Amino acid sequence: MSSALDQLETNLESLTENVRQLGIIVSDFQPQGQGQTALNTKLNQIVTSLQDIDRIKNDMTGKSSDIQVPLEVFEYIDEGRNPQLYTKDCMEKALQKNELVKGKIDSYRRFKAMLLVELSKVFPNEISKYRAVRGDERPSN
């Protein structure tokens, strides 16, 4: 027997496909002939899928309360984008932010080194004491 989470995934996929098909039926709707019958059938399938999801939701209460879905995932779905791309986009944003922060850290390190060089020219005794306290026994320039 599959888990409630697997059943939910299957039902959500079915619901998504039924909604996609409903969009096609509505865009090509013909009031005469099979159009109304196909529309009614698809609407009934969607209602059944929603009822199944609601039933499974009740089975899952308490079992998976640790699952949290970011609201941005729902925005992806609303925009018609693949929600699996959300993780990829998050990783790309994190990499960009990492590069930015790394650049700032490198700049601060260079600034610190240049500041110590310049300070050692003006305050050689104080800088050598500072380096001794810090455990940095490099000779001052």
Backbone as CSV, one residue per row, in Angstrom:
resi,resn,N_x,N_y,N_z,CA_x,CA_y,CA_z,C_x,C_y,C_z
1,MET,0.849,-1.189,0.000,0.000,0.000,0.000,0.886,1.240,0.000
2,SER,0.576,2.194,-0.852,1.394,3.396,-0.933,1.027,4.350,0.201
3,SER,1.955,5.201,0.509,1.746,6.136,1.608,0.758,7.224,1.195
4,ALA,0.262,7.929,2.188,-0.683,9.014,1.929,-0.025,10.099,1.091
5,LEU,1.266,10.310,1.284,1.978,11.327,0.505,2.048,10.926,-0.968
6,ASP,2.271,9.633,-1.242,2.285,9.158,-2.627,0.903,9.300,-3.267
7,GLN,-0.135,8.990,-2.502,-1.497,9.140,-3.009,-1.803,10.603,-3.301
8,LEU,-1.354,11.474,-2.408,-1.581,12.907,-2.608,-0.870,13.380,-3.870
9,GLU,0.363,12.932,-4.058,1.120,13.323,-5.252,0.400,12.854,-6.520
10,THR,-0.058,11.616,-6.505,-0.768,11.073,-7.665,-2.039,11.865,-7.945
11,ASN,-2.794,12.162,-6.893,-4.038,12.913,-7.069,-3.776,14.341,-7.536
12,LEU,-2.712,14.960,-7.046,-2.383,16.312,-7.491,-1.976,16.324,-8.960
13,GLU,-1.221,15.310,-9.372,-0.851,15.207,-10.783,-2.089,15.008,-11.648
14,SER,-3.006,14.167,-11.189,-4.245,13.932,-11.923,-5.072,15.210,-11.998
15,LEU,-5.158,15.925,-10.887,-5.903,17.180,-10.860,-5.294,18.190,-11.827
16,THR,-3.988,18.292,-11.820,-3.303,19.230,-12.711,-3.602,18.899,-14.166
17,GLU,-3.541,17.628,-14.500,-3.818,17.203,-15.878,-5.278,17.477,-16.237
18,ASN,-6.203,17.200,-15.323,-7.619,17.459,-15.593,-7.885,18.949,-15.786
19,VAL,-7.238,19.782,-14.993,-7.417,21.230,-15.145,-6.838,21.691,-16.481
20,ARG,-5.709,21.129,-16.885,-5.127,21.470,-18.187,-6.084,21.091,-19.306
21,GLN,-6.641,19.877,-19.221,-7.584,19.418,-20.233,-8.855,20.268,-20.222
22,LEU,-9.295,20.682,-19.039,-10.471,21.548,-18.940,-10.226,22.865,-19.668
23,GLY,-9.014,23.393,-19.529,-8.674,24.622,-20.245,-8.793,24.447,-21.747
24,ILE,-8.369,23.297,-22.238,-8.463,23.014,-23.683,-9.931,22.900,-24.101
25,ILE,-10.707,22.194,-23.291,-12.135,22.015,-23.610,-12.845,23.362,-23.630
26,VAL,-12.555,24.206,-22.649,-13.219,25.508,-22.562,-12.798,26.401,-23.730
27,SER,-11.512,26.364,-24.095,-11.061,27.231,-25.191,-11.656,26.815,-26.532
28,ASP,-11.980,25.531,-26.701,-12.579,25.034,-27.945,-14.046,24.651,-27.753
29,PHE,-14.709,25.273,-26.807,-16.063,24.859,-26.430,-17.050,25.028,-27.587
30,GLN,-17.801,23.960,-27.821,-18.872,23.952,-28.816,-20.167,23.599,-28.074
31,PRO,-21.109,24.546,-27.980,-22.332,24.253,-27.220,-23.159,23.112,-27.817
32,GLN,-23.065,22.925,-29.122,-23.789,21.819,-29.735,-22.894,20.582,-29.739
33,GLY,-23.516,19.437,-29.680,-22.763,18.188,-29.782,-22.167,17.762,-28.458
34,GLN,-20.934,17.252,-28.524,-20.270,16.643,-27.371,-19.618,17.664,-26.442
35,GLY,-19.592,18.924,-26.791,-18.896,19.941,-25.998,-19.370,20.010,-24.555
36,GLN,-20.684,20.082,-24.368,-21.231,20.193,-23.015,-20.995,18.916,-22.218
37,THR,-21.127,17.782,-22.854,-20.904,16.495,-22.185,-19.451,16.371,-21.729
38,ALA,-18.518,16.718,-22.605,-17.096,16.651,-22.249,-16.782,17.621,-21.106
39,LEU,-17.373,18.812,-21.165,-17.160,19.805,-20.106,-17.685,19.289,-18.774
40,ASN,-18.889,18.742,-18.767,-19.471,18.212,-17.527,-18.642,17.058,-16.968
41,THR,-18.202,16.170,-17.843,-17.383,15.034,-17.411,-16.092,15.504,-16.762
42,LYS,-15.431,16.458,-17.403,-14.152,16.949,-16.891,-14.360,17.677,-15.566
43,LEU,-15.435,18.459,-15.438,-15.727,19.153,-14.172,-15.997,18.154,-13.052
44,ASN,-16.715,17.070,-13.371,-16.969,16.030,-12.371,-15.672,15.352,-11.940
45,GLN,-14.758,15.118,-12.890,-13.468,14.515,-12.550,-12.665,15.439,-11.631
46,ILE,-12.735,16.733,-11.904,-12.004,17.695,-11.066,-12.597,17.731,-9.659
47,VAL,-13.919,17.727,-9.553,-14.560,17.719,-8.231,-14.182,16.453,-7.470
48,THR,-14.180,15.321,-8.157,-13.792,14.059,-7.518,-12.342,14.113,-7.046
49,SER,-11.467,14.658,-7.879,-10.049,14.787,-7.490,-9.900,15.675,-6.258
50,LEU,-10.630,16.769,-6.230,-10.559,17.672,-5.073,-11.081,16.984,-3.810
51,GLN,-12.142,16.180,-3.947,-12.662,15.438,-2.801,-11.643,14.414,-2.314
52,ASP,-10.978,13.736,-3.244,-9.940,12.764,-2.870,-8.788,13.450,-2.153
53,ILE,-8.383,14.597,-2.651,-7.294,15.347,-2.014,-7.699,15.771,-0.609
54,ASP,-8.935,16.212,-0.452,-9.416,16.607,0.877,-9.431,15.412,1.826
55,ARG,-9.843,14.242,1.329,-9.852,13.030,2.154,-8.431,12.651,2.571
56,ILE,-7.508,12.693,1.615,-6.105,12.352,1.914,-5.510,13.366,2.879
57,LYS,-5.897,14.625,2.719,-5.412,15.673,3.623,-5.758,15.326,5.066
58,ASN,-6.964,14.848,5.269,-7.370,14.474,6.624,-6.565,13.290,7.145
59,ASP,-6.192,12.359,6.252,-5.360,11.224,6.647,-3.946,11.663,7.013
60,MET,-3.496,12.740,6.402,-2.120,13.191,6.610,-1.973,14.132,7.802
61,THR,-3.054,14.606,8.360,-2.989,15.559,9.461,-2.172,14.973,10.598
62,GLY,-1.155,15.705,10.986,-0.297,15.284,12.080,0.876,14.442,11.641
63,LYS,0.746,13.712,10.538,1.825,12.839,10.085,2.951,13.631,9.423
64,SER,2.590,14.662,8.702,3.606,15.389,7.945,3.544,16.886,8.235
65,SER,3.351,17.215,9.493,3.266,18.627,9.850,4.603,19.329,9.688
66,ASP,5.681,18.556,9.487,6.997,19.159,9.298,7.234,19.585,7.855
67,ILE,6.325,19.263,6.950,6.477,19.656,5.554,5.993,21.089,5.406
68,GLN,6.901,21.946,4.938,6.544,23.341,4.714,6.856,23.699,3.278
69,VAL,5.909,24.327,2.616,6.087,24.711,1.224,6.182,26.238,1.178
70,PRO,7.281,26.760,0.620,7.396,28.216,0.516,6.292,28.795,-0.365
71,LEU,5.824,29.971,-0.019,4.753,30.596,-0.794,5.187,30.870,-2.230
72,GLU,6.481,31.053,-2.449,6.971,31.318,-3.801,6.681,30.152,-4.743
73,VAL,6.610,28.941,-4.212,6.288,27.778,-5.049,4.886,27.940,-5.632
74,PHE,3.965,28.425,-4.818,2.597,28.636,-5.302,2.560,29.763,-6.334
75,GLU,3.414,30.766,-6.155,3.501,31.836,-7.149,3.998,31.271,-8.481
76,TYR,4.963,30.344,-8.427,5.449,29.687,-9.647,4.298,28.978,-10.341
77,ILE,3.496,28.262,-9.581,2.364,27.517,-10.149,1.356,28.486,-10.748
78,ASP,1.047,29.580,-10.021,0.093,30.567,-10.519,0.566,31.214,-11.811
79,GLU,1.876,31.365,-11.967,2.441,31.962,-13.175,2.571,30.944,-14.304
80,GLY,2.195,29.698,-14.042,2.276,28.651,-15.053,3.673,28.078,-15.216
81,ARG,4.534,28.334,-14.235,5.906,27.826,-14.290,5.985,26.508,-13.530
82,ASN,6.992,25.733,-13.856,7.198,24.441,-13.217,7.708,24.668,-11.789
83,PRO,6.996,24.164,-10.781,7.440,24.393,-9.396,8.778,23.727,-9.078
84,GLN,9.188,22.747,-9.884,10.485,22.120,-9.643,11.634,23.063,-9.997
85,LEU,11.345,24.080,-10.806,12.370,25.065,-11.141,12.643,26.014,-9.972
86,TYR,11.753,26.017,-8.981,11.934,26.888,-7.824,13.259,26.587,-7.124
87,THR,13.552,25.319,-6.923,14.801,24.926,-6.255,15.997,25.376,-7.078
88,LYS,15.939,25.173,-8.377,17.031,25.587,-9.259,17.243,27.094,-9.168
89,ASP,16.154,27.854,-9.225,16.259,29.310,-9.138,16.816,29.753,-7.787
90,CYS,16.405,29.071,-6.719,16.934,29.393,-5.383,18.435,29.146,-5.322
91,MET,18.876,28.040,-5.913,20.304,27.734,-5.918,21.087,28.771,-6.717
92,GLU,20.543,29.181,-7.856,21.227,30.197,-8.665,21.312,31.519,-7.925
93,LYS,20.232,31.902,-7.239,20.251,33.144,-6.454,21.253,33.042,-5.313
94,ALA,21.311,31.881,-4.674,22.259,31.688,-3.570,23.701,31.775,-4.069
95,LEU,23.967,31.200,-5.243,25.311,31.278,-5.823,25.687,32.718,-6.152
96,GLN,24.739,33.473,-6.707,25.002,34.874,-7.016,25.282,35.666,-5.738
97,LYS,24.472,35.432,-4.719,24.665,36.125,-3.436,26.001,35.720,-2.825
98,ASN,26.369,34.439,-2.937,27.636,33.949,-2.415,28.805,34.655,-3.098
99,GLU,28.734,34.806,-4.410,29.792,35.502,-5.145,29.897,36.956,-4.705
100,LEU,28.757,37.593,-4.504,28.741,38.984,-4.060,29.390,39.119,-2.687
101,VAL,29.001,38.255,-1.758,29.546,38.297,-0.404,31.033,37.958,-0.415
102,LYS,31.414,36.980,-1.232,32.832,36.619,-1.344,33.649,37.800,-1.843
103,GLY,33.118,38.520,-2.815,33.796,39.711,-3.323,33.965,40.774,-2.240
104,LYS,32.932,40.947,-1.431,33.023,41.926,-0.337,34.067,41.497,0.690
105,ILE,34.086,40.216,1.021,35.068,39.719,1.995,36.485,39.925,1.467
106,ASP,36.709,39.614,0.194,38.036,39.815,-0.406,38.420,41.289,-0.381
107,SER,37.456,42.166,-0.661,37.736,43.609,-0.627,38.115,44.055,0.775
108,TYR,37.401,43.571,1.782,37.725,43.941,3.165,39.102,43.415,3.568
109,ARG,39.449,42.221,3.116,40.780,41.679,3.437,41.883,42.530,2.817
110,ARG,41.690,42.914,1.543,42.683,43.772,0.890,42.774,45.128,1.588
111,PHE,41.605,45.664,1.969,41.592,46.943,2.678,42.332,46.832,4.008
112,LYS,42.091,45.749,4.738,42.765,45.558,6.030,44.283,45.491,5.836
113,ALA,44.721,44.734,4.821,46.159,44.607,4.566,46.766,45.958,4.210
114,MET,46.107,46.707,3.330,46.618,48.031,2.953,46.602,48.981,4.141
115,LEU,45.559,48.898,4.970,45.474,49.758,6.154,46.605,49.451,7.130
116,LEU,46.883,48.172,7.336,47.980,47.809,8.244,49.334,48.291,7.711
117,VAL,49.520,48.203,6.396,50.773,48.690,5.807,50.912,50.189,6.038
118,GLU,49.851,50.927,5.763,49.907,52.382,5.925,50.028,52.782,7.397
119,LEU,49.305,52.076,8.269,49.386,52.387,9.696,50.777,52.063,10.248
120,SER,51.379,50.996,9.734,52.714,50.633,10.227,53.746,51.688,9.849
121,LYS,53.494,52.433,8.770,54.397,53.517,8.387,54.277,54.692,9.360
122,VAL,53.054,54.950,9.807,52.810,56.092,10.684,52.976,55.705,12.156
123,PHE,52.504,54.546,12.542,52.552,54.087,13.936,53.241,52.730,14.019
124,PRO,54.542,52.636,13.783,55.207,51.328,13.743,55.169,50.584,15.075
125,ASN,55.334,51.283,16.201,55.330,50.628,17.513,53.956,50.068,17.852
126,GLU,52.931,50.856,17.594,51.565,50.425,17.915,51.143,49.230,17.056
127,ILE,51.524,49.261,15.783,51.140,48.159,14.889,51.872,46.879,15.279
128,SER,53.138,46.988,15.666,53.847,45.779,16.099,53.232,45.229,17.383
129,LYS,52.771,46.104,18.296,52.068,45.636,19.503,50.740,44.971,19.111
130,TYR,50.043,45.579,18.180,48.767,45.029,17.705,48.976,43.634,17.121
131,ARG,50.011,43.495,16.295,50.285,42.194,15.672,50.704,41.163,16.718
132,ALA,51.414,41.600,17.738,51.811,40.679,18.807,50.585,40.190,19.573
133,VAL,49.669,41.099,19.856,48.435,40.723,20.561,47.587,39.782,19.718
134,ARG,47.525,40.046,18.412,46.738,39.217,17.499,47.419,37.898,17.172
135,GLY,48.695,37.746,17.518,49.414,36.527,17.187,49.953,36.578,15.771
136,ASP,49.974,37.722,15.179,50.464,37.900,13.814,51.845,38.517,13.906
137,GLU,52.861,37.718,13.851,54.238,38.190,14.060,54.962,38.528,12.774
138,ARG,54.192,38.846,11.724,54.849,39.228,10.476,55.612,40.532,10.691
139,PRO,56.756,40.660,10.090,57.502,41.913,10.229,56.766,43.027,9.516
140,SER,56.764,44.182,10.141,56.092,45.321,9.532,56.968,45.890,8.449
141,ASN,56.361,46.479,7.418,57.084,47.036,6.276,57.557,48.427,6.565
